[in-house]
Amino acid sequence: MKSWLKIGTVVAPVPFVFFVYKGNHPMWVKTLSTLWTAFMCLLYLGMIISPESNDLANLITFNIMALFAFFACSGLITLVKKSIQKTNNNNTINSQPKDIETQLERKPASNSPKTSAPIQPKETNTSAAQSSAEQELLTPRREKALYNLANKILEDDVVDLEESKKLRAWFKRYPESKEDPKTKELAATVELYLEDKVLDNDEALHLFVLLTDFCDGFEEREQANEKPKKKPAPTSGKRINIKESSGLSFLNELELGAQYFMNYKDAAGKVSDREIVLRKIEQNASGATYVKAFCLMRNSIRTFRADRITGICNVETGEAFV
């Protein structure tokens, strides 16, 4: 719900509640606006009947207090809904592997003791193949289309609100991608962040990292045997200042524009080699540090979490920093 609509609902609730119902808002927003309109109408009626209704100062003070109360109520409900949905998404992701293991354990138990020994491995392999086939829901052609969309979003180094809406529309168009292991986390995250129709800096940076991980995984599967072409990146001699208390003080010794060889651990714990040209180092509001660089092995711009860097050295001098 936009700010101007909230202010209008408090100051002039009767005409503005029409715009709330006309817009594409969740049911809880329409319900809250209706209840607030009824409440304000009763209060205004009481103020008109009251002998002190001509006091303009009291009317202005009442409107200001009502505005703060409505904003607080709306924000509290939004935070509660977001925390509940995030908890449900985490429970869904954590419960899925347990269900698969339970199905694999139950199938051999129905066999007789004489035939269980030779048949059990076959049934286990068959059930495992069926479960893997069920997880591979996203076709290679659609995965390639998502990769092209992700590259367009990553071109300007920023994920804005309009780009995230396009990403959500793509997932809604192909709902099977929400169950695919390669895109499940990305689909759930973009749906969660856009529930309030606002994308802050931390959420945009998190989406940028998830898109980068998806593009890396796609390129590893598609171009495993191909040698990447190297492109020059812009250089700069600026220094980066990171607090020593963060445990990432080695970043202070790096130079923007310099070329480094890096060992990087992804979200799955797999360590891979990267050759990068350093561009920028950022910190979000929660203190997480991100390294933006031109990846010569991927031939595109990538964002890395600084706490996942397990080793880094200067290509030209050979000096190791981690």
Summary of the structure (lengths in Angstrom):
residues: 322
radius of gyration: 27.1
end to end distance: 46.9
largest distance: 93.9
contacts: 838
relative contact order: 0.06
helix: 59%
strand: 13%
